Amino acid sequence: MATTPSFWSPRIAGLQPYVPGEQPRIANLVKLNTNENPFPPSPKAIAAITHAASQGLERYPDPESVALRAAIAARHGLRIEQVFAGNGSDEVLAHAFFAFFQQAEPLLIPDTTYSFYRVYAQLYGIACELQPVDDGLRIDAEALSQRARRGCAGIVIANPNAPTGIGLPLADIERLLAACPERVVLVDEAYVDFGGESAMPLIDRHPNLLVVHTLSKSRSLAGLRVGFACGQASLVDALQRVKNSFNSYPIDRLASAGAIAAIEDQEWFDKTRRDVVDIREGLTLQLEDMGFEVLPSQANFLFVRHPSHDASTLVAALRERAVLVRHFRQPRIDQHLRISIGTRAQCSALIDALAQILG
């Protein structure tokens, strides 16, 4: 029997779910629309997954993910009780919204940022107040801090921000932390490894700081679904309470093995990260030569607009030439395109396609 609205909980009918980037089932497309790493994961991660697949799958994984959390803690100079692991950073973020932001005051987020934040707020009935980014699409830390001092449920930012790629310095993060010392400031660092400044060193000084990471981007493990959060032990304890009220086993044996090996392979991480940054800088120059305005990016993507060409028209024309990029039909950014950094060959295909379109 088909589901009808009469069977739904009242809140479900009003939800506006997050729409992920297209995962096409068409072969030979140049896929630059979902910010995946263009390079494969560490060979050591693949070997670890293969080994894990050969033994122990008949048993549940460790519900506390001790080995994985220990590897993360060692990588970032933290203690294991300061690390929480989950099934991708989206699950970690969802648990954090539930654990910290169901307060009487509104949650503060930038008006141009990762759109899943508003979905979580709606799902959990959290009042959300959007704070305008400035004319350059940068998060206005001073204005955000001033608003936070009047009372809020907390602050959520992506740093570097998405979809702009623009990062904030640590001084601005500390300004936000000081503005609402009794509420959590969540810093989503999904893209920080490509040139941003991580807030991890601030954790021991700020009990209200929660830093969220993913292995989907800089570790090339988007298909494995591993994310984590770091903060003082009281914040991690709250996340563990939510996790164990929802799913005691979010990290499977294969994901844990692959994630640990990827985290420990610093040489592969450094090489692929440098390659992405080098390609990003070269692609920036090429796009600027073609007349595009390119925002300064510290991520593995570029956010661009062409003053003489409509964004939706460009997206359609690129798709006709088997190139996918992301277009957000949102106020303030509806004339921008987000272009993931691909391999050199993929970026060359993009430039060739744009040269045909622009004439």
N, C-alpha and C positions, 0 to 999 in steps of 0.2 A: 504494500500500500504506500502511495506517495505521501511524503511528509507535508502536512498543511500547517499554516500558522496557528491553528487552534491547539496544536500539541506543544507549541513552543513556550518556554518561560518568557515572561513579558519583556525582559531586557534584550532577548535575542532578536526580536523583530526590529529593534532600532539600531542594531550593530551595523557598523560600516567596516567590514574586515579589511585588513591590510592586503594590498594587491602586489605580489612579488613580481620581479622582472620575469619576462617571458623565458621559459625554458623550451625552445623550439624542438620539434621532432623532424625537422628538415635537415638533411645532410649538407655539409659543405658551406654552412653559413659562417661568416666572420662575426663571432659572438662577443660584442663589447658592451653588454647591457646590464650585467649583474655583478660587476666588480669581483669576479673570480680571479684568482692568480693565474696568469697565462702559463706558468711553469709547473711541472709536476711536483708532488711532495718529495721530501727526502727519501732516497732509496732505503735508508735505515728504517723509516716509518713503514714502508711497504713490506720489508722483511719482517718487521715485528708483527704486523697484522697477519701475515701469512703464517708465522709461527703460532700466534695466538689462535688462529682458526683451526689448528691441528690438534688442539688439546683444551679440554675444560669447558666446551660450549654447552655441555649438558647441565652445568651448574650455574647458578646465579652469579653475577659479578659482585665485587665488593660494594656494598651500599654506600660506604663512606668514601670510596675512590681515594684511599690513603696514598697509594703509590703515585697516582697522578697529581694529587694535591701537593705531595712532597716534592715532585719534580718542578711544579710551578713555583712553589715557595723558594726552592733553591735557585731557580732562574732569576727571581726578582728580589732576593735578599730578604724574604719574609719568613714567618713561622707557619707551620701547617695549619694552625688554628685561625690564621688570617686569610685562608683560601677556601673558596666554595667552587665546586665544579657542577656543571649542568649540561643538558643536551642542547648544545648550541647557545650562543649568547642571547638569542631571542627568549629561550626558556629562562635563562638567568635574569634577564630584564623583567620578564613577567612575574617571577617570584619576588623581585625587588619592589616592583610597583605594589604588589599585594602586601608585602611585609612593612613598607615604610610610608606609603603616600596616601593611605586611607585616613585622612585627617580632616578637621573642620575647615581649615583654610585651603585655598586652591594650590595645586601643583604648578610650578612655573617651568615652562619650556619655551625655546625660541619658536617664532612663527614659521621659520624655514629650517627644517631639520628632518631627521628620520621619522617618517610618518607613522611608524608602528607605535611610537610613544602615545599618540592620541588614541590609538586603538586600545592599548592597555588601559588607559584612563577610562575610556568608555566602558570597557568590559567590566571593570571593577567599580564603576560608579564614582570615579574620582573627578572632582571638579578641576578643570585644567584652564590655566590662564596663559595665553600666548603672548610672548614678549617680542616685539619687533626687532629683527636684525637691522643693522644700519643700511645706508644707501649702497654701500659696497658689499652687502650681503654678509657682513661679519657679525658675529655675536657681540652685542653691546654689553660687556661685562659690568660697566659702571651703572648703566640703567637697570640692568638685571639685579645688581646688588642693592640699589636703592629701593626697588620694589620689594625685594626679599625682606628688608628690614621692617617692613610694615606687617609682616606675618605671611607665612606660606606653609604648605605641606612639605616643601622641599624643592630642589632644583634638579632638572635633568638636562644635560647637554651631551652632544657628541663632540669629541675633540680628537682629531680634526672633525669639523662638522660635515654632515652629509645632508644634501648632495653637493655642497659647495667645495669641500676639500680644504677649507680655510681653518687653520689651527689657532688656538689661544696659547699664550705663554703661561708658565706656571704662576706668575704674579697675579694674573687674572683669575686663575682657579682659586688661589688663596683668598682673593677678595670675595669670591662667592662663598667660600667656606666660612669666612668671618661674618658675612652678612646674615647667616641663619645658623648659628652654632647649635641650636636645639633640633635641627632638622637635617635629613640626609641630603648631601649633594652627590648625585650620581654622575660620574664622568664615563661615558661610553667611548672606549679607545679602540674601536674596531680597526681603525686605519692608522694608528699612531706609529707603527713600525716603519712607515714609508716617509717619515720626515717630521712627525709631530714630537711634542715634548710631553713625556708621560708624567702623570701625577703619582705614580707608584712611590717615589721617594717621600711624598707628603703623608703617607698613611699613618706612620707612627706618631705624627704631631697633630693629627686631626681625627678625632673619633667619629666625626660625621661624614667622612669621605668614603665612598664606595667606587672602586674603579673596575669596569667591566671590559673583558677582552674576549676575543674569539680566535680560534685556530683556522677559521675559514679563509682568511685573507693572506696574511704574510706567511703562514705555514702551509698554504695550499691544500687545506683539508676541509673544504666546504662540503664535500660529500660524506664526511665522517660525523659531523655535528657534535663539536665539543666547544664549550665556552666556559668562562670562569669569572669570578668576581673576587676582588681583594679588598680587604678593609680590616678594621680592628675586630677582635674576636666577638664582641657583642653583636656586630652587624652580621657576621658569618653565622652565628648561632640563630639569629632570626631567619636567615635564608634556609638553614638546615631544617628548622621547624616547618617552614612552608613546604619544602621539598618532601619531607617525610610525611606530610599530610596529603601529598599529591601523587608522588611516584618515588618509591624508595630506591629504585635502580635506574637512574637516568643515563648512566654511562655504562655501555656494554663492554665486554672484554676486548673486543677488536678495537673499539674506539679508544679505550684506555691505553692499550699497547701502542697503537699508532701515534697517539698524542704524546706519550712519554718520549718515544724515540724522536719525534719531530722536534720537541722542545730541547732535547739534549744535543741535537745535531746543529750546533751553532755555525759551523762552516757552511753548510748548505743554506741555512737561513740567511746568513750575511750575503752570500753570493746572489741568491735569487732576489733578495730585497734590493741590492745595488743595481741589478739588471733592470728591475721595474722602474726604479728612480731614473736611471739613465735613459730608458725609453720614453718615460714621461717628459723629461726635459727636452728631448729631441722632438717629440710630437707637439709639444707646446710651441716651439719655434716654427714648425711647419704650419700649424693652424693659424698662428699669428700672421705668417706670410700670406695666407689666403684671406686675410681680412677678419678673422674671428677675434672676438674679445675673450680672453682666457683668464679665469680667476686663478690666483696663486694657489697651487695645490700642494698639500702635504700628505696626500692619499694616493691610492692606486687608480685614480680616475681624474678626469678633467671636467670642469663645468664651463661650458662655452656658449656664446651666442654670436650670431652674425647679424650686424646691423641692417643688412640689405636682404636677408632671406628669412622667411617664416620658419620657425622651428618644426612645426608639424609637417610642413611641406618637405623639409630636409629629411626628417625621419622616414617618411614614406618613400622618398626618392632613394635613400640609402638602402631601405629594405628591398626595393626593386632590384638593387645591385648586390643583394645577399649580404648586407652589412647591417647588424642590429646595434642600435644605441638606445639610451633611455630618455624618454620625454615625460616630464611631470606637468600635467595640466592643472597647475596650482597658481594662485595669485602670486605676483612678483617674479615668478620663475618660469612662466609658461613659454617664454621665448628662448629658454636655455636648453641645451642638451647635455646629458651626462655621458661621458665616453670613458669606458673602462680601459685601462692600459693592457694591451695585448702583447703578443710577440712582435718582433720587428716586422715580420711578414704580414701579420694581421693589421698593424698600423699602416703599413705601406698600402695594403688593399683599401683601407679607409681613405687615405689621402688620394689614391687614384680615383675612387668613387666620387669623392667630393670635387675633385678637379673636373670630372665629367659634368656633375650637377651645376657647379658654379660657372662653368663655361670658360 
